[in-house]
Amino acid sequence: MVTPRDFVCTTPFTFKSGQVLPGFTMRYETYGQLNRARDNAILICHALSGDHHCAGRHSAADRKPGWWDHLIGPGRAVDTDRFYVICANCLGGCSGTTGPSSIDPATGKSYGIAFPFVTINDMVRSQKRLLDHLGVDQLHAVIGGSMGGMQALLWAILYPNFVRRVLAMATTAREGAQAIAFNEVGRQAIMQDPAWEQGNYPADGGPRVGLAIARMMAHITYLSDASMERKFGRRKRVTTTTAHGENPYSFDIQFEVESYLRYQGQSFINRFDANSYLYITRALDHFDLAHAYGSLEQAFAPVQAETLVVGFTSDWLFPPEQNREIALTLLRAGKRASYAELATDRGHDSFLLESPDLYRIVRGFLEREHEFVLDFSI
Amino acid sequence: MVTPRDFVCTTPFTFKSGQVLPGFTMRYETYGQLNRARDNAILICHALSGDHHCAGRHSAADRKPGWWDHLIGPGRAVDTDRFYVICANCLGGCSGTTGPSSIDPATGKSYGIAFPFVTINDMVRSQKRLLDHLGVDQLHAVIGGSMGGMQALLWAILYPNFVRRVLAMATTAREGAQAIAFNEVGRQAIMQDPAWEQGNYPADGGPRVGLAIARMMAHITYLSDASMERKFGRRKRVTTTTAHGENPYSFDIQFEVESYLRYQGQSFINRFDANSYLYITRALDHFDLAHAYGSLEQAFAPVQAETLVVGFTSDWLFPPEQNREIALTLLRAGKRASYAELATDRGHDSFLLESPDLYRIVRGFLEREHEFVLDFSI
């Protein structure tokens, strides 16, 4: 069993935007024990819709374990018998860490869109305070996929002496035009929903329709054409009947894939805050290491960590090329980096799914010392 | 100058669903002249958001010509000095042909979603009535891209003695799971908009927000990652300023690509009916020639036309493989078919864009006699 805890930071936090919060709360979980040498800590960074609960169960009655439980645990690829694993809900999130749905002590109401703008940089610097609080003064590794991978890269840039290994998967050094475009459609679906009320919706209300639409669309970008064909194809699910029998022509659910997407949308609105969705997608949009540091080589100049980047062939949100470019640029900048490309048809979400190949790569990277390869052929 | 005309069909029309309309109006345009031998007619079939105005201008003041004007006209690849070209707004559409926004004579109000369900089959059979009315008893060619390509294929199946050539581009013989998924998100955006009012919105109202969201999302699927990078990249368009100057953190438009998408959404709602969008996307979803005829070979068994299929390398809505499969299956069924694959980074919309390679292929196909090649290398 694992129990989420809250780190309450009472030192003012200045966001990249210049805005300041007097402090913040960060919800996190830990697995395993920090050893005496304090050199076995691993930080896990979650993606857009993830949270701090990456492994284990909160109670025996839990239907599902944490979102990366097949990767993280006793004897697993990220072995909690050996490593002290930490995962925190990101700043701006809605699973216990301070974000737009938190109460602003100055007004007694939710911040809404008065919350400071959040960047990946802010997420990393706020996580650093948590690690300081936990007495962690170096990281064996930072691991993350998608937005978590962006954080992992930035960890190695902002705190080069702190991070020994970076494992970034299904990610990018620069959010591209198509990804921004999908984020913008999701935001418009939310902000144009009348229930958004300029961000000032009540805690029990909000733009549920818009958020569900945003999630349905985004979910398509996490899969692949091939995986959707395999899972659903054109299988029907006829729910409407007429006096003459089943009605094959209707705007109700007719195909399995429609039923699946509607379920994804509906379950998301019960666990995610619409304003957090706006903030975090904007944080993604603003992520561009080359622009922030002049060039990607310059961004990586301070890095001391050994980096492993993993791309997935069917990921069309952050395609293999964008992952490969990270490793190649690190190598050009004289850093220790390797790249593995996993052949899979499961799309962007591959990094979240069970994969013995991925386990083998992760375990090898965490356990080996100073060895690097560029491997395109797994 | 070209003038749209209305064909008023007063014979009852039975839809594939079994529903019947006492008649329908079909708006169309023609270019060039039907020759004495009546053997120079070409039918153009439009895509989801297209209409009958595929070439020329309605008046000298027109800002833009028809949507395929660079392909169709005097001396162009589809040479209207030589061919008699016909293009009609599809049944279920909203540009003059009878559809959900038309007045139901039985009630004096718009049909809304009481309109019969429309299939690609219905679109083709209703076009056939127009051609009969125009005295056209054979087609030199049927040409269409995307949904227009589906119609073109079905023309050759339903009226084998009528069609001598089929030119289908950026299309598929079977709407796949990912394409259905995107259509469903668009429909949900429309139907969950309170202004949809179960399809009974007034002519001057309707789910404008939902329709704009649907269009923004769909528009991304018509482009490609590479073309969006080239056109927009991460170029900023800062519209919000604070007392301290430009605000780089905002949910307003910040990137060019956002501005472009919002424009696409806004301009669409001024020319398209939301219920038509529901009907036509459903028609796409239901398109599956293999399922309708037992197998794709069996579907193509009656075909007598020579067929050219054109795929575009960066089209991820109806990818090259799906286009190639059409030509290969026609060949397996003993038909005359060829396939050309154009290397372009402009995505699905490539078929609508200027391309000397495409012009050369189209002209060659329309003017040659009984010659066929399988060409993957253009």
Interface residues (C-beta under 8 A of the other chain):
Chain A: S17 G18 I113 F117 R174 E175 G176 A177 Q178 I180 A181 F182 E184 V185 R187 Q188 A189 M191 Q192 P194 V209 A212 I213 M216 M217 I220 L223 S224 D225 M228 E229 K231 F232 G233 R234 H244 P248 Y249 S250 F251 Q254 F255 V257 E258 L261 R262 G265 L278 R282 D285 H286 D288 H291 W316 P319
Chain B: S17 G18 I113 F117 R174 E175 G176 A177 Q178 I180 A181 F182 E184 V185 R187 Q188 A189 M191 Q192 P194 V209 A212 I213 M216 M217 I220 L223 S224 D225 M228 E229 K231 F232 G233 R234 H244 P248 Y249 S250 F251 Q254 F255 V257 E258 L261 R262 G265 L278 R282 D285 H286 D288 H291 W316 P319
